[in-house]
C-alpha cells in the first residue's frame, strides 16, 4: 500500500526547508560581507547546502537510533518510519531542484533520480524488498556525509582555501561513505542468483547518482 501519509510529511518538509532558505538568507546577509556580495543564484546555492547539511545531520542521528539500530539488533525494517525519513531526506533535493537556478547538470540529474526513488520507496515493503534495503543503505551513507554539503555552502563565505582542512575532511568522509555504500551494492549485485528487470532499472538509475558522486569526489580532492 502506498504511504500517502509520508507523502504529506514530505510536502510539509519541503515547505519547511524553503522557509529555512529565507531564514538563512537574513542571518547571513547581516553577519557575512562576502555573502552579501554574492549574486542571487549563488546565495540560494549557499542556503541550499547549509540547510541540507544541518537537516541531514539531524536525520542521521534520528535514523541511527530509530531505524538502523532495530535493523542491526533485530533485523527489523520499520517500513513506515523509513519512508518518513526518506521523504524528509528527499525534500532537500526537491526544493533545491525547484528553487536553485544554475545547478550543474549532473546535480540536477542526481536530484531528479533521488526524488524519483523516494517516491517509489513509498510503495515498498522494506522488510522484504532487497531493492528497498539497498536504497536505505545508499541514502543513509549519503546523509552521513552531510559535512560535504556544509563545505559546499560555506566555501563562498570566506577567502579561497581559508578552510582547506574542512575540504579535506569532507573529502575523506565522502570517500569512506561512498566506498562503503558501493561495496554493499557490488556485494548485493554479484551475490544474487538472478537479476530481474526492476533490479537492472534500479542499478541504472543509481549509476547516475554514482556519476555525480565521483565528480564531486574528484573536485574535493583536486588540490
Buried (B, 14 or more C-beta within 10 A) or exposed (E): EEBEEBBEBBEEBBEBBBEBBEEBBEEBEEEBEEBEEBEEEBBBBBBBBBBBBBBBBEBBEBBEEBBBEBBEEEEEBBBEBBBBBBBBBBBBBBBBBEBBEEBEEBBBBBBBBBBEBBBBBBEBEBBEBEBBBBBBBBBBBBBBBBBBBBBBBBBBBEEEEEBEEBBBBBBBBBBEBBEBBBEBBEEBBEEEEEEEEEBEEBBEBBEBBBEBBEBBBEEBBEE
